[in-house]
Amino acid sequence: MDDVNCPYCNAGQEINHDNGYGYGEGEIYEQECSDCSKTFVYTTSISFYHDASKADCLNDGEHKFKATSPYLVEFTRMKCVVCGKRRLLTDIEMSKVLAERSK
């Protein structure tokens, strides 16, 4: 997928972001067109998009907890799949996690 079209030859170009180059907003960056070899400049604009979802567990509903799967079992936590809230495991939950990992 091309990021921009060269302003000289209109060929699609992928912006080169090696080592984080070209990500600063309000800066002017240079790049050479891979088709016509002319150098053009570009600026970067950053946009944020937000998606909203219901979180009944934050409104008197029940959390839907699921055990996380870190490499070290002692760092396992229960995490709500809806809101992301975390808590420690009960002894019974930890026993189930250990049993599952030993399979």
PAKELO-754047 format. One record per residue: x, y, z of N, C-alpha, C, O in turn; residue number from 1. Coordinates in steps of 0.02 Angstrom, whole numbers, padded with zeros to 5 digits. Layout:
BEGIN
      nX      nY      nZ     caX     caY     caZ      cX      cY      cZ      oX      oY      oZ   nr
       X       Y       Z       X       Y       Z       X       Y       Z       X       Y       Z  NUM
...
***
This chain:
BEGIN
      nX      nY      nZ     caX     caY     caZ      cX      cY      cZ      oX      oY      oZ   nr
   00042  -00059   00000   00000   00000   00000   00045   00062   00000   00091   00067   00040    1
   00031   00108  -00044   00070   00169  -00049   00046   00221   00001  -00013   00227   00015    2
   00094   00259   00028   00078   00312   00075   00062   00378   00040   00017   00414   00060    3
   00100   00393  -00012   00091   00456  -00051   00106   00442  -00124   00133   00389  -00142    4
   00089   00490  -00166   00110   00488  -00236   00164   00541  -00246   00158   00596  -00220    5
   00215   00524  -00284   00268   00572  -00298   00237   00633  -00332   00200   00626  -00380    6
   00253   00694  -00308   00225   00754  -00339   00254   00769  -00409   00228   00812  -00444    7
   00306   00734  -00429   00336   00744  -00496   00309   00695  -00547   00289   00716  -00602    8
   00308   00631  -00531   00287   00581  -00581   00223   00543  -00562   00199   00502  -00601    9
   00196   00558  -00503   00134   00528  -00478   00139   00454  -00461   00088   00421  -00451   10
   00199   00427  -00458   00208   00357  -00441   00195   00348  -00366   00215   00390  -00325   11
   00163   00294  -00348   00150   00279  -00278   00215   00267  -00240   00260   00233  -00265   12
   00220   00296  -00181   00281   00290  -00140   00263   00267  -00070   00213   00289  -00042   13
   00304   00224  -00042   00298   00205   00028   00348   00247   00066   00408   00246   00051   14
   00324   00285   00116   00369   00327   00155   00416   00283   00196   00395   00235   00228   15
   00480   00301   00193   00532   00263   00229   00537   00291   00300   00557   00348   00310   16
   00520   00248   00349   00523   00269   00419   00579   00234   00456   00574   00223   00516   17
   00634   00218   00422   00691   00186   00455   00714   00227   00515   00720   00288   00510   18
   00725   00193   00570   00748   00225   00632   00702   00281   00657   00724   00327   00690   19
   00637   00275   00641   00588   00324   00666   00585   00388   00625   00550   00435   00645   20
   00622   00392   00569   00623   00452   00528   00553   00466   00499   00519   00420   00476   21
   00533   00528   00501   00472   00549   00468   00409   00545   00509   00354   00554   00483   22
   00415   00532   00573   00355   00527   00615   00338   00591   00653   00283   00597   00680   23
   00384   00639   00656   00370   00701   00693   00320   00745   00658   00328   00762   00599   24
   00269   00764   00694   00218   00807   00666   00244   00878   00662   00278   00901   00708   25
   00229   00914   00607   00251   00983   00599   00322   00990   00573   00347   01046   00568   26
   00354   00935   00555   00422   00937   00527   00417   00926   00452   00369   00898   00427   27
   00468   00948   00415   00473   00936   00343   00527   00883   00331   00583   00890   00355   28
   00508   00831   00295   00553   00775   00281   00565   00769   00206   00523   00790   00166   29
   00621   00740   00187   00638   00729   00117   00639   00655   00101   00655   00613   00144   30
   00621   00639   00039   00627   00571   00015   00637   00572  -00060   00609   00614  -00095   31
   00677   00525  -00085   00689   00519  -00157   00638   00471  -00186   00627   00417  -00158   32
   00608   00489  -00241   00560   00446  -00276   00597   00386  -00304   00649   00393  -00336   33
   00570   00327  -00292   00601   00266  -00318   00589   00256  -00392   00621   00213  -00423   34
   00545   00297  -00423   00532   00291  -00495   00571   00343  -00536   00606   00326  -00583   35
   00563   00408  -00518   00594   00461  -00558   00659   00488  -00527   00693   00529  -00558   36
   00676   00467  -00467   00737   00486  -00432   00739   00560  -00411   00792   00584  -00391   37
   00683   00595  -00415   00681   00664  -00391   00665   00664  -00317   00630   00619  -00292   38
   00692   00714  -00282   00680   00719  -00210   00619   00763  -00198   00613   00817  -00227   39
   00574   00739  -00157   00515   00778  -00138   00515   00784  -00062   00552   00750  -00027   40
   00472   00828  -00036   00465   00837   00036   00395   00816   00056   00348   00815   00016   41
   00389   00799   00120   00323   00781   00147   00321   00801   00220   00372   00809   00253   42
   00260   00808   00245   00248   00819   00316   00205   00762   00342   00174   00726   00303   43
   00203   00754   00406   00166   00699   00437   00110   00728   00480   00120   00775   00519   44
   00051   00700   00472  -00007   00717   00514  -00028   00654   00551  -00033   00601   00521   45
  -00040   00661   00615  -00059   00604   00656  -00132   00613   00676  -00152   00665   00701   46
  -00172   00560   00665  -00243   00561   00683  -00257   00506   00734  -00225   00453   00732   47
  -00303   00519   00779  -00324   00470   00828  -00396   00453   00815  -00437   00497   00800   48
  -00412   00389   00820  -00481   00365   00812  -00499   00328   00876  -00458   00292   00904   49
  -00560   00337   00898  -00583   00305   00959  -00645   00264   00943  -00688   00286   00905   50
  -00649   00204   00972  -00707   00162   00965  -00737   00152   01035  -00702   00135   01082   51
  -00802   00163   01040  -00836   00155   01105  -00873   00089   01107  -00901   00067   01057   52
  -00871   00057   01165  -00907  -00006   01175  -00942  -00004   01243  -00921   00032   01288   53
  -00995  -00042   01248  -01028  -00048   01313  -00982  -00083   01362  -00944  -00128   01343   54
  -00985  -00064   01425  -00948  -00097   01479  -00995  -00106   01537  -00991  -00072   01588   55
  -01040  -00154   01529  -01090  -00167   01582  -01057  -00182   01649  -01085  -00167   01701   56
  -00997  -00212   01647  -00962  -00229   01709  -00942  -00167   01749  -00928  -00172   01808   57
  -00941  -00109   01719  -00926  -00047   01753  -00990  -00012   01775  -00988   00042   01806   58
  -01046  -00043   01760  -01111  -00015   01776  -01155  -00068   01810  -01209  -00084   01787   59
  -01130  -00094   01865  -01165  -00143   01907  -01171  -00212   01876  -01207  -00254   01903   60
  -01137  -00225   01820  -01137  -00292   01791  -01077  -00332   01816  -01037  -00307   01856   61
  -01072  -00394   01794  -01018  -00439   01815  -00958  -00432   01767  -00967  -00426   01707   62
  -00898  -00432   01796  -00838  -00434   01755  -00831  -00504   01724  -00853  -00553   01754   63
  -00802  -00508   01665  -00789  -00572   01631  -00714  -00584   01632  -00679  -00566   01585   64
  -00691  -00613   01687  -00619  -00622   01697  -00593  -00683   01661  -00626  -00735   01657   65
  -00532  -00675   01635  -00496  -00730   01602  -00423  -00724   01625  -00397  -00669   01632   66
  -00391  -00781   01636  -00322  -00781   01659  -00276  -00758   01602  -00284  -00779   01544   67
  -00228  -00715   01619  -00177  -00696   01570  -00127  -00753   01563  -00128  -00800   01603   68
  -00083  -00750   01514  -00036  -00805   01502   00036  -00780   01497   00067  -00786   01444   69
   00062  -00751   01550   00132  -00729   01547   00179  -00790   01547   00159  -00845   01564   70
   00241  -00778   01529   00290  -00832   01528   00299  -00863   01597   00299  -00924   01604   71
   00305  -00821   01648   00312  -00845   01717   00243  -00846   01749   00209  -00795   01754   72
   00222  -00905   01772   00155  -00915   01797   00140  -00871   01857   00082  -00852   01868   73
   00191  -00853   01897   00178  -00812   01956   00155  -00741   01938   00131  -00704   01981   74
   00162  -00721   01875   00138  -00655   01853   00069  -00658   01821   00044  -00608   01796   75
   00037  -00717   01823  -00030  -00725   01797  -00079  -00682   01837  -00076  -00680   01898   76
  -00123  -00649   01802  -00176  -00609   01833  -00242  -00626   01798  -00242  -00651   01742   77
  -00296  -00611   01831  -00361  -00616   01800  -00376  -00548   01769  -00369  -00497   01802   78
  -00396  -00548   01706  -00409  -00486   01670  -00479  -00489   01639  -00497  -00538   01607   79
  -00517  -00436   01650  -00584  -00432   01621  -00577  -00420   01546  -00542  -00374   01524   80
  -00611  -00462   01506  -00606  -00456   01434  -00644  -00396   01407  -00637  -00378   01348   81
  -00685  -00366   01449  -00725  -00308   01427  -00690  -00242   01443  -00680  -00201   01399   82
  -00670  -00233   01507  -00644  -00167   01528  -00569  -00168   01542  -00539  -00114   01550   83
  -00539  -00227   01545  -00467  -00230   01557  -00446  -00230   01630  -00386  -00233   01644   84
  -00493  -00226   01676  -00476  -00226   01747  -00439  -00290   01764  -00456  -00344   01738   85
  -00388  -00285   01807  -00349  -00344   01827  -00356  -00355   01902  -00367  -00309   01941   86
  -00349  -00419   01921  -00348  -00436   01992  -00305  -00499   02000  -00289  -00534   01952   87
  -00286  -00512   02063  -00249  -00572   02079  -00294  -00633   02074  -00355  -00627   02079   88
  -00265  -00691   02063  -00303  -00752   02059  -00319  -00779   02128  -00281  -00768   02176   89
  -00376  -00813   02134  -00390  -00850   02195  -00348  -00913   02194  -00320  -00930   02142   90
  -00343  -00948   02250  -00306  -01011   02253  -00335  -01062   02204  -00297  -01098   02171   91
  -00400  -01064   02199  -00433  -01112   02153  -00416  -01095   02081  -00400  -01139   02041   92
  -00419  -01030   02063  -00402  -01009   01995  -00330  -01026   01978  -00315  -01049   01923   93
  -00284  -01014   02026  -00213  -01029   02014  -00204  -01104   02005  -00164  -01125   01963   94
  -00239  -01144   02043  -00234  -01217   02035  -00255  -01238   01965  -00224  -01282   01934   95
  -00309  -01208   01938  -00332  -01223   01871  -00280  -01203   01819  -00267  -01239   01772   96
  -00250  -01144   01828  -00198  -01119   01782  -00139  -01168   01782  -00113  -01186   01729   97
  -00116  -01188   01841  -00060  -01234   01847  -00075  -01302   01815  -00033  -01331   01782   98
  -00136  -01326   01825  -00156  -01389   01795  -00157  -01384   01719  -00135  -01430   01684   99
  -00183  -01329   01694  -00186  -01319   01621  -00116  -01315   01591  -00104  -01343   01537  100
  -00071  -01282   01624  -00002  -01275   01598   00037  -01340   01601   00084  -01349   01562  101
   00018  -01385   01646   00055  -01447   01652   00035  -01498   01598   00066  -01551   01592  102
  -00017  -01483   01561  -00040  -01530   01507   00009  -01531   01449  -00002  -01567   01400  103
***
